[in-house]
Amino acid sequence: METKELTSDSLNEQQLMMLRLLKKPMPEGDFIQIRRLAVKLLSKQADEAIEDWEAKNNITSDSYEQLSKKHFRSTPKH
């Protein structure tokens, strides 16, 4: 059986390398573990991005507390 080499203009080198590493079928448990690790990494990156944004914009837990007590509905027009 011939395997085609993975190439794509839309994928970067790291993405292609991951596909090459994972091209052989694996046990479902291993796949679930890899997927969980990927989600954990992406979650960590999202948390860091939010923390950076909060620091740059001087957002504190007090800011969130104040926002939670406001309402953002428009006033009714009579």
N, C-alpha and C positions, 0 to 999 in steps of 0.2 A: 504494500500500500504506500502510495506516494503522499507525502505531506507538503502542502504549499507553505512557503515561507511567509510569515506575517509581515506585511508592509502596508502602510497607509499614510496618506498625506495629512489625515486629520488626527493622527495619534502621535504623541511625542515618543522619544526613545525610551523613557521610563515606562510608559504605558505598554509599549511593544514588548519590553523585557518582562513585565508582569504577565502578559498574555503567553509569552513563550514558556515561562516557568509553570504556568497553570494549564497548558494545553492538553496534558494527559489527564484523563478522568481520575478523580480521587474519591475516597470514601466520603459519604455525606457528612459525617462528623467532622472531618478535617475541613471541608468546605465551610461548614457553619462556624468553625473556629476562626478561619481566615476572615470570613465576612464580619464576625464580631470584632476582630482586631481592627479591621478597616473602619468600621463605624466608630469604634472607640477613638481612633486617631482623628477622624474627621470631627468628632464631637469636641475633642481637646482643642483642635485648631479653631473651631467656631467660638469656643469659650475664650480663647486667647484674643481673637479678633474683637469680641464684644468688650473684654476688659480693656484693650487698647483704646477702643472708641470711647468708652466711659472715662478713661483717664484723660484723653485729649479734650473731651468736652465737659470735664469737671462734673460728671454724673456720679452721684453717690446713692447710697441706700435711702437717704433722706429724700433725694429727688424722686425716687420711685414711690416712696410713701406719700409724698405730696401729690403726685400724679394719680395715685390710686384713690384719692379722696375727691378728685375733680370729676366732673362729667363732661363729655365732649359732644353731647347732643345739641343740635341747634335749637334755638328758642322758637316756639311756635309763632307763626305769623297770623295775626287776626285781621 
